[in-house]
Amino acid sequence: MIKRVVDFFGDEEYARQRRRLFYLALVLIVVADILVFREHAEYLWERLPGWSAVYGFVSCVLLIFVSKFLGHRVGLMRREDYYD
Amino acid sequence: MTDFIHPALLFIFGALPIPFLKGSIRKAYLLLIPALAILAVVTMQPGSYGEGRFIGQDILIANVDKLSIVFATVFTIMALIGTIYALHLPRPGQHVAAFVYVGSALGVVFAGDYLTLYLFWEGMAFASAYLVFAQGGRQAIASGFRYLMVHISGGVVLLGGIILNGLSTGSLLFGPMAGAMGAGAYLILAGFMLNAAVPPLNAWLTDAYPEATVTGAVFMSAFTTKTAVYVLARAFPGTELLVWLGTAMALYGVVYAVLENDCRRLLAYHIVSQVGYMVAGVGIGTEMAVNGATSHAFAHILYKALLFMGAGAVIYVTGRRKLTELGGLYKTMPLTVALYMVGAFAISAFPFFSGFVTKSMVVAAAGLDHRALVVLALTMASSGTFLHTGLKLPYYMFFGTDRKLEAREPPRNMLVAMGIAAVLCMAIGVFPQPLYALLPYTVDFEPYTGVHVSESLGVLMFTALGFVIFLRALDPENTISLDTDWFYRKGARYFMWIAERPLARYEKAMSEVSETAALPFMYGSARAGLRLDLNGVDAVVNGVARSALRGGGALRRLQTGVVTHYALAMIAGVIAATVIFAVVWR
């Protein structure tokens, strides 16, 4: 059972199904976020449906590219024998 | 004392017989001690135990309250899991070190005064360093020494703080810092922050943990930083500095994790990130925030150990640790993949996993405290956590490019340990109430609201979308990343360079000057002095002595002992006196 689940995420033959399931999940989450009941919102953004989706995506992209910028341009990444 | 048996003593004295036991008796014994410790913690009653006086100070060996019990509970559970994971080890050394390490951590948790705390604090440093040295090899030993040096320096800072603080407050009892923060309090804070791996004092963690043994790293990931969170929560709740350092830390770890290629170093950077939530929670200092920090520490110990156990299993089986050399293991290690993913979902705070019911409490506490920036930063760090431990690491380690590595599932005891941790991660996520009941304050927080679930899933799944789109940008690279350990790794080298080059040259020049100019002059003047001494001073002294001797001899001849001679001399004397009188007086 566990093996089949893990294979589903690894094997190439399920790639199409995986992608469909993934996009379906994304759509469902955005729809759910629009439908949920918002009782009290502390901040402006909490009132915007779908905010978390946008923020999650932007965070991810920012983290990847800011980090790589720091690594490559600012010089945090070094050859493995740097300290030898 | 029947209602309190100190679990630290169980572990520290319990470690003594381990080297003398063999085979299945040793295994049974190794499991018995943590089991007894769990029992001791579950049955203990709040109160003060082991009060006394030492060097004129009040000492309190164990102060048992809700905060210490919740940490002791998870520490003893973790000790049992870690021991099961390490049960296959043929040699006893690491078991002994791990037990002393756990015992010391428990000693810190119950310490009611700073002296007891300090002793156990140093015990933790030494016992845990062994787990790095035990790995062997040049890299591990160098890193182990750095680890030890950093922790000893931190310990000295802490001791200085304890003494200064003791002098100014007149007491060594360990509790919330009262009044204005003095120099002593800041030194104590610095010592605690070093163990909590607060940047810039964080690099020891990411330097040493990946070099430790497979089983040792599991213990290390659980204890040092979390005892630091505990002591911060006890002594410094509501310290504003900690809010900002904690928030910065949460992002700091995530940024470095993008660059990392070593699987356990990536996980170590996520300790920095996750401890950031706890440090921020302690800094906010409201009841809800301290509850959040405490419960997050509880959940973190279990899921982080699970992640380290998963990565450790891969290293154990394949002997490789770099993401650039791993891939395609899901076919041969499906159980490990599944168990690792439970840890990954827990750390990423997916609904129905432990992180969801603990991390969100810290974020919610920041929201209630009107700290919008902190909320946004911590939410961004959550996205990064899933990006790395939930997506990047498993993708490149288990899926991705198939490197055709020979692999199999790890030994059964490893799988059992991972299984227990995984069950706990899910149990806490589904039924958070027992954990909430353990927390120091009454919990007024409901994690499972519609908005909270949909928002969390939104952040996480759209992070996954970003990962899928920019997958190639995340490909691990064969590099290492510079962190603040640069200052003492390269700094020490520059120091040695200065010692070897300019300083040594100066020293050489000085000795040349002394050899060519100063020394001959000194020899010459010494010789002249000698001559003067022999021919001048000695001659005068000898001459005077000789004259005295001769004078004495002559005088001796005058004393003949014949009465007539004396009578004659007296008459001559009287005549001479009369003549002198007659001549001079007139």
Chai-1 contact restraints between the chains, C-beta under 6 A:
chainA,res_idxA,chainB,res_idxB,connection_type,confidence,min_distance_angstrom,max_distance_angstrom,comment,restraint_id
A,I2,B,P334,contact,1.0,0.0,6.0,A-B,restraint_1
A,I2,B,A338,contact,1.0,0.0,6.0,A-B,restraint_2
A,K3,B,P334,contact,1.0,0.0,6.0,A-B,restraint_3
A,V6,B,Y330,contact,1.0,0.0,6.0,A-B,restraint_4
A,V6,B,P334,contact,1.0,0.0,6.0,A-B,restraint_5
A,V6,B,V337,contact,1.0,0.0,6.0,A-B,restraint_6
A,V6,B,A338,contact,1.0,0.0,6.0,A-B,restraint_7
A,G10,B,Y330,contact,1.0,0.0,6.0,A-B,restraint_8
A,G10,B,F399,contact,1.0,0.0,6.0,A-B,restraint_9
A,A25,B,M461,contact,1.0,0.0,6.0,A-B,restraint_10
A,L26,B,M461,contact,1.0,0.0,6.0,A-B,restraint_11
A,I29,B,L457,contact,1.0,0.0,6.0,A-B,restraint_12
A,I29,B,G458,contact,1.0,0.0,6.0,A-B,restraint_13
A,I29,B,M461,contact,1.0,0.0,6.0,A-B,restraint_14
A,A32,B,S454,contact,1.0,0.0,6.0,A-B,restraint_15
A,D33,B,S454,contact,1.0,0.0,6.0,A-B,restraint_16
A,D33,B,G458,contact,1.0,0.0,6.0,A-B,restraint_17
A,V36,B,G450,contact,1.0,0.0,6.0,A-B,restraint_18
A,V36,B,V451,contact,1.0,0.0,6.0,A-B,restraint_19
A,V36,B,S454,contact,1.0,0.0,6.0,A-B,restraint_20
A,F37,B,G450,contact,1.0,0.0,6.0,A-B,restraint_21
A,R38,B,V451,contact,1.0,0.0,6.0,A-B,restraint_22
A,E42,B,G367,contact,1.0,0.0,6.0,A-B,restraint_23
A,Y43,B,A372,contact,1.0,0.0,6.0,A-B,restraint_24
A,S52,B,E455,contact,1.0,0.0,6.0,A-B,restraint_25
A,S52,B,G458,contact,1.0,0.0,6.0,A-B,restraint_26
A,S52,B,V459,contact,1.0,0.0,6.0,A-B,restraint_27
A,A53,B,G458,contact,1.0,0.0,6.0,A-B,restraint_28
A,A53,B,F462,contact,1.0,0.0,6.0,A-B,restraint_29
A,G56,B,S383,contact,1.0,0.0,6.0,A-B,restraint_30
A,G56,B,G458,contact,1.0,0.0,6.0,A-B,restraint_31
A,G56,B,V459,contact,1.0,0.0,6.0,A-B,restraint_32
A,G56,B,F462,contact,1.0,0.0,6.0,A-B,restraint_33
A,G56,B,T463,contact,1.0,0.0,6.0,A-B,restraint_34
A,F57,B,F462,contact,1.0,0.0,6.0,A-B,restraint_35
A,F57,B,L465,contact,1.0,0.0,6.0,A-B,restraint_36
A,F57,B,G466,contact,1.0,0.0,6.0,A-B,restraint_37
A,S59,B,M380,contact,1.0,0.0,6.0,A-B,restraint_38
A,S59,B,S383,contact,1.0,0.0,6.0,A-B,restraint_39
A,C60,B,S383,contact,1.0,0.0,6.0,A-B,restraint_40
A,C60,B,L387,contact,1.0,0.0,6.0,A-B,restraint_41
A,C60,B,T463,contact,1.0,0.0,6.0,A-B,restraint_42
A,C60,B,G466,contact,1.0,0.0,6.0,A-B,restraint_43
A,V61,B,G466,contact,1.0,0.0,6.0,A-B,restraint_44
A,L63,B,G384,contact,1.0,0.0,6.0,A-B,restraint_45
A,I64,B,F470,contact,1.0,0.0,6.0,A-B,restraint_46
A,I64,B,A473,contact,1.0,0.0,6.0,A-B,restraint_47
A,S67,B,V255,contact,1.0,0.0,6.0,A-B,restraint_48
A,S67,B,V258,contact,1.0,0.0,6.0,A-B,restraint_49
A,S67,B,L259,contact,1.0,0.0,6.0,A-B,restraint_50
A,G71,B,L259,contact,1.0,0.0,6.0,A-B,restraint_51
A,L76,B,S481,contact,1.0,0.0,6.0,A-B,restraint_52
A,L76,B,L482,contact,1.0,0.0,6.0,A-B,restraint_53
A,M77,B,L259,contact,1.0,0.0,6.0,A-B,restraint_54
A,M77,B,T479,contact,1.0,0.0,6.0,A-B,restraint_55
A,M77,B,S481,contact,1.0,0.0,6.0,A-B,restraint_56
A,R78,B,I480,contact,1.0,0.0,6.0,A-B,restraint_57
A,E80,B,I480,contact,1.0,0.0,6.0,A-B,restraint_58
A,Y83,B,R489,contact,1.0,0.0,6.0,A-B,restraint_59
